[in-house]
């Protein structure tokens, strides 16, 4: 039976004078592969950004456009429990120190927000996390479980040393930021708490 939903046309032509030995020649012409053999891309549903999150991103981007670390500090200080580091330093001191090492907090933050995000459910709140890798559990982050493209992107973000840490069972070790669904800017950190403790 032919189904209208399949875009496959199968033509079978039999001719009695095809072969030199007098045997019939059979020719099949297939215009398209059956749907069941066509790979289907499956994408996980991702929660859209809430309005408060979009508003906070707009506020952050306004600061980035002005290239003002002082404004970024004020924006962070306006948050009730924002975290920029695990050493107890003020946001200004910490980001100034990073700048002296060649790490530009403004440029790095802009790059994160330009990339893909992931989500985590924390209590009754959805957290929007950049990059998307930072939202994954440690076992989901294993390079061997990622596509070739994602594995290459992960290596670009954390380098081979970071991949080794992930394979050792650590969470995402790279720069990351997060905003709660109610618009609270939660953190923008470049290291893990374990890194800070090891230095101390």
C-alpha positions in Angstrom: 0.0 0.0 0.0 1.3 3.4 -0.8 1.1 6.1 1.9 0.8 9.7 0.9 3.0 10.8 3.7 6.1 9.1 2.2 7.9 10.9 -0.5 9.2 7.7 -2.0 8.6 6.6 -5.6 9.7 3.1 -6.3 9.7 2.1 -10.0 10.4 -1.5 -11.0 10.9 -2.1 -14.7 11.1 -5.6 -16.1 12.3 -6.1 -19.6 12.7 -9.4 -21.4 15.5 -8.3 -23.6 17.9 -6.7 -21.1 20.7 -9.3 -20.6 23.0 -10.8 -23.2 21.9 -14.3 -22.0 18.3 -13.4 -22.4 17.6 -13.0 -18.7 15.3 -10.1 -17.7 16.9 -6.9 -16.3 15.5 -5.4 -13.2 16.0 -1.7 -12.4 14.9 0.1 -9.3 14.7 3.9 -9.2 14.4 5.4 -5.7 13.7 9.1 -5.6 14.0 9.5 -1.8 15.0 7.4 1.2 12.1 6.1 3.4 11.4 8.4 6.4 12.4 5.6 8.8 16.0 5.7 7.6 16.4 9.5 7.8 18.2 10.7 10.9 16.1 12.9 13.2 17.7 15.7 15.2 16.3 15.7 18.7 16.7 18.9 20.7 16.0 19.2 24.4 13.5 21.8 25.3 15.1 24.8 26.9 13.3 27.2 29.1 13.0 30.6 27.5 14.5 33.6 29.3 12.1 35.2 31.8 11.4 38.9 31.5 13.4 39.8 34.6 16.3 37.8 33.3 16.1 39.7 30.0 16.0 43.0 31.9 19.1 42.1 33.9 21.0 41.1 30.8 20.1 44.4 29.2 21.4 46.2 32.3 24.6 44.2 32.1 25.1 44.8 28.4 24.6 48.6 29.0 27.5 48.5 31.4 29.6 46.4 29.0 28.9 48.9 26.2 30.3 51.7 28.4 33.3 49.6 29.1 33.1 50.6 32.8 34.4 48.3 35.5 33.1 50.8 38.1 29.6 50.5 36.8 29.9 46.7 36.8 31.0 46.8 40.4 28.0 49.0 41.3 25.6 46.6 39.5 27.1 43.7 41.4 27.0 45.5 44.7 23.3 46.2 44.2 22.6 42.4 44.3 21.9 41.0 47.7 24.1 37.9 47.5 26.2 38.2 44.3 29.4 36.2 44.3 32.5 37.3 42.2 35.1 35.2 44.1 35.5 32.7 46.9 38.4 34.5 48.7 36.2 37.2 50.4 37.6 40.0 48.3 35.5 42.9 47.2 34.3 42.8 43.7 36.3 45.9 42.8 39.6 44.5 44.2 39.1 41.1 42.7 38.3 42.3 39.2 41.1 44.9 39.3 43.5 42.1 40.2 42.2 40.0 37.3 42.7 42.9 34.9 46.3 43.1 35.9 46.8 39.5 34.9 45.3 40.1 31.5 41.9 38.7 32.3 39.3 41.3 31.2 36.1 40.8 33.2 34.0 42.9 30.9 35.0 41.2 27.7 34.7 37.7 29.3 31.2 38.5 30.6 30.1 39.7 27.3 31.4 36.6 25.6 29.5 34.4 28.0 26.2 36.2 27.4 26.7 35.9 23.7 26.9 32.2 23.9 24.4 29.4 24.7 22.9 29.0 28.2 21.6 26.1 30.2 19.2 25.9 33.1 19.1 24.3 36.5 16.2 24.1 38.9 17.2 25.3 42.4 14.3 25.1 44.8 11.4 26.8 43.2 13.6 29.0 40.9 15.1 28.4 37.5 18.7 29.5 37.2 19.9 30.5 33.8 23.6 29.7 33.5 26.3 30.6 31.0 27.9 28.8 29.3 25.5 25.9 28.9 28.2 23.4 30.0 28.2 24.9 33.5 24.6 23.9 34.0 25.4 20.2 33.4 26.1 17.7 36.2 29.6 16.3 36.3 28.8 13.0 34.7 26.9 14.7 31.9 29.9 16.9 31.2 32.3 14.1 30.4 33.9 14.9 27.0 33.2 11.3 25.8 29.5 11.9 26.2 29.4 15.1 24.1 29.2 15.5 20.4 32.4 16.2 18.5 31.3 19.9 18.1 30.5 20.3 21.8 33.7 18.6 22.8 35.7 21.0 20.7 33.8 24.0 22.2 34.4 22.7 25.7 38.1 22.4 25.1 38.2 25.9 23.8 36.6 27.1 27.1 38.6 25.1 29.6 41.6 23.7 27.8 43.1 20.3 28.2 43.8 20.8 31.9 40.1 21.6 32.4 39.1 18.5 30.5 41.3 16.4 32.8 39.6 17.9 35.8 36.2 17.1 34.4 37.3 13.5 33.7 38.4 13.3 37.3 34.8 14.1 38.4 34.8 17.8 38.9 32.1 20.2 37.9 32.6 22.7 35.1 35.9 24.5 36.1 35.7 27.5 33.7 34.4 31.1 33.9 30.6 31.1 34.4 27.8 33.4 35.4 24.1 32.9 36.4 20.9 34.8 36.7 17.9 33.6 38.6 14.5 33.7 36.9 13.4 36.6 39.2 16.3 38.7 37.7 18.8 38.3 40.6 22.3 38.2 39.3 23.8 35.3 41.2 27.5 35.1 40.4 30.2 35.7 37.8 33.3 33.6 38.8 36.4 32.5 37.0 37.4 29.7 39.4 35.9 27.1 41.8 35.9 27.2 45.5 38.3 24.3 45.5 40.8 26.4 43.5 40.7 29.1 46.1 41.1 26.7 49.0 44.1 25.1 47.3 45.8 28.5 46.9 45.2 29.4 50.5 
